[in-house]
Amino acid sequence: MYSVSMKEKVVVVTGAAQGIGRAIALKMAEAGCRGLSVNDLRMNDAAQSLKKEAEALGAEFLFTEGDASDEKTMRKLIESTAEKWGRLDVMVNNAGIAKSNDLLNTTEADWDLVIRVNMRSTFLGMKYAAEYMKDHGGGNIINMGSIAGITGGNTSPDYGASKAGIIALTKFGAKTLCKYGIRVNALAPGTIETEMITRNFAGLDPESLHKRLSAIPMARMGTPEEVANVALFFASDMSSFITGESLMITGGRVS
Ligand SMILES: NC(=O)c1ccc[n+]([C@@H]2O[C@H](COP(=O)([O-])OP(=O)(O)OC[C@H]3O[C@@H](n4cnc5c(N)ncnc54)[C@H](O)[C@@H]3O)[C@@H](O)[C@H]2O)c1
C-alpha cells in the first residue's frame, strides 16, 4: 500500500481544537510530521485531548492560544513555530465561523465579525507564513474555503462572501508566491459533520433540513477526515504541479 509521508515536516493549523482543523492536524501527525503547531481560541479540553492524541502518534506539539484574526496571535504562532523547529513546511488556515441569517437579518456587526474571522485570519496566516517560507526553502499553504464561496451558499451572506474572498486570496497567493517555491491551494467542503453544522442545522425547520440534505447526491454529510485527506494531498508532493486550486469536497453537490 502506498502512503503519503510528512516525515520531518512541521505543520501549522489554526482553529484546530475540534472539527475539520483537528482532523487535519491528526492526519498530519498520522502521516509522520515532526512538529504540529496548532492554534485555537483557548487551551480547552478538546485542545488538551488533541495534544495527547498527536503526541501518541509521535508528533511534537505546540499550542498558541488566541484569535487567529488577531495580528499578535498570528505573529506569535509563526514565530514560536520557527523558534521551536527552525522550519515551517505547511500552513493550514482553517479557523472560521458561520452564522445562520438571511440578508435582511444580517447585522453590520455579524458581517464584520464573519468577514474578520474568516478572511483576515487567512490573510494574516498567508502573509506571516509566506514571509518565513520564502527564506527557508518554500512550503505549502492550504486555505479553508467552502462550496459557499463558489455558489454563494445558503447559510448567510457574510459566510459565502468571506469564503469567495478566501478563494480569490488563494489564487492571488498562488500566482505571486510561486517564485519562492510556495504553493497555495484551498479546500472547498460541502456539508461536513462538525459542531458548526450541528449548530446551523439546529435552527432549521424539518422541511429546510430535508432540502439541504437531499441536495447532496451521495445522500450523506462528509466527515472531517474526508476533508483532511485532501489537505494531506495538497500538503505533499503528490500535488506538486497544483497551485491556486480550490477543490470541492461535497459528495457531488455543485450548487
Ligand atoms: N463543517 C462544514 O460543513 C464546513 C464546510 C465548509 C467549510 N468549513 C470550514 O471549515 C473550517 C472549520 O469548520 P468546522 O466545521 O470544523 O467548525 P467548528 O466550529 O467545529 O470548529 C472550528 C474551530 O475553530 C475555532 N475558532 C473559531 N474562531 C476562531 C478564531 N477566531 N481563532 C482561532 N480559532 C477559532 C473554534 O474554537 C473551533 O475549535 C471553517 O473555516 C469552516 O468555515 C466547514
The ligand as a Tripos MOL2 file, in Angstrom:
@<TRIPOS>MOLECULE
LIG
   44    48     1     0     0
SMALL
NO_CHARGES

@<TRIPOS>ATOM
      1 N1        -18.4620   21.9270    8.6340 N.am      1 LIG1
      2 C1        -18.7130   22.2510    7.3870 C.2       1 LIG1
      3 O1        -19.6820   21.7810    6.7830 O.2       1 LIG1
      4 C2        -17.7930   23.1810    6.6390 C.ar      1 LIG1
      5 C3        -17.9760   23.3060    5.2570 C.ar      1 LIG1
      6 C4        -17.1360   24.1490    4.5400 C.ar      1 LIG1
      7 C5        -16.1290   24.8460    5.2030 C.ar      1 LIG1
      8 N2        -15.9890   24.7110    6.5400 N.ar      1 LIG1
      9 C6        -14.9190   25.4800    7.1710 C.3       1 LIG1
     10 O2        -14.0380   24.6380    7.8620 O.3       1 LIG1
     11 C7        -13.4360   25.3350    8.9470 C.3       1 LIG1
     12 C8        -13.6250   24.5360   10.2210 C.3       1 LIG1
     13 O3        -15.0280   24.3740   10.4420 O.3       1 LIG1
     14 P1        -15.6420   23.2590   11.4090 P.3       1 LIG1
     15 O4        -16.8650   22.7660   10.7570 O.co2     1 LIG1
     16 O5        -14.5850   22.3050   11.8380 O.co2     1 LIG1
     17 O6        -16.0860   24.2200   12.6210 O.3       1 LIG1
     18 P2        -16.1140   24.0120   14.1980 P.3       1 LIG1
     19 O7        -16.9410   25.1440   14.7000 O.co2     1 LIG1
     20 O8        -16.4780   22.6280   14.5390 O.co2     1 LIG1
     21 O9        -14.5800   24.2410   14.6020 O.3       1 LIG1
     22 C9        -13.9580   25.4760   14.4000 C.3       1 LIG1
     23 C10       -12.7570   25.6230   15.3090 C.3       1 LIG1
     24 O10       -12.1850   26.9170   15.0500 O.3       1 LIG1
     25 C11       -12.0030   27.5960   16.2800 C.3       1 LIG1
     26 N3        -12.1180   29.0370   16.0610 N.ar      1 LIG1
     27 C12       -13.2360   29.7620   15.8140 C.ar      1 LIG1
     28 N4        -12.9250   31.0560   15.6890 N.ar      1 LIG1
     29 C13       -11.5910   31.1530   15.8760 C.ar      1 LIG1
     30 C14       -10.6870   32.2390   15.8780 C.ar      1 LIG1
     31 N5        -11.0970   33.5000   15.6870 N.pl3     1 LIG1
     32 N6         -9.3700   31.9890   16.0950 N.ar      1 LIG1
     33 C15        -8.9370   30.7340   16.3160 C.ar      1 LIG1
     34 N7         -9.7550   29.6600   16.3290 N.ar      1 LIG1
     35 C16       -11.0640   29.8720   16.1110 C.ar      1 LIG1
     36 C17       -13.1000   27.0640   17.1990 C.3       1 LIG1
     37 O11       -12.7730   27.2780   18.5780 O.3       1 LIG1
     38 C18       -13.1220   25.5950   16.7980 C.3       1 LIG1
     39 O12       -12.1810   24.8280   17.5050 O.3       1 LIG1
     40 C19       -14.1090   26.7070    8.9730 C.3       1 LIG1
     41 O13       -13.2940   27.6530    8.3010 O.3       1 LIG1
     42 C20       -15.3880   26.4810    8.2070 C.3       1 LIG1
     43 O14       -15.8880   27.6640    7.6280 O.3       1 LIG1
     44 C21       -16.7930   23.9010    7.2770 C.ar      1 LIG1
@<TRIPOS>BOND
     1     1     2 1
     2     2     3 2
     3     2     4 1
     4     4     5 ar
     5     4    44 ar
     6     5     6 ar
     7     6     7 ar
     8     7     8 ar
     9     8     9 1
    10     8    44 ar
    11     9    10 1
    12     9    42 1
    13    10    11 1
    14    11    12 1
    15    11    40 1
    16    12    13 1
    17    13    14 1
    18    14    15 2
    19    14    16 1
    20    14    17 1
    21    17    18 1
    22    18    19 2
    23    18    20 1
    24    18    21 1
    25    21    22 1
    26    22    23 1
    27    23    24 1
    28    23    38 1
    29    24    25 1
    30    25    26 1
    31    25    36 1
    32    26    27 ar
    33    26    35 ar
    34    27    28 ar
    35    28    29 ar
    36    29    30 ar
    37    29    35 ar
    38    30    31 1
    39    30    32 ar
    40    32    33 ar
    41    33    34 ar
    42    34    35 ar
    43    36    37 1
    44    36    38 1
    45    38    39 1
    46    40    41 1
    47    40    42 1
    48    42    43 1
@<TRIPOS>SUBSTRUCTURE
     1 LIG1         1 GROUP 0 **** ****
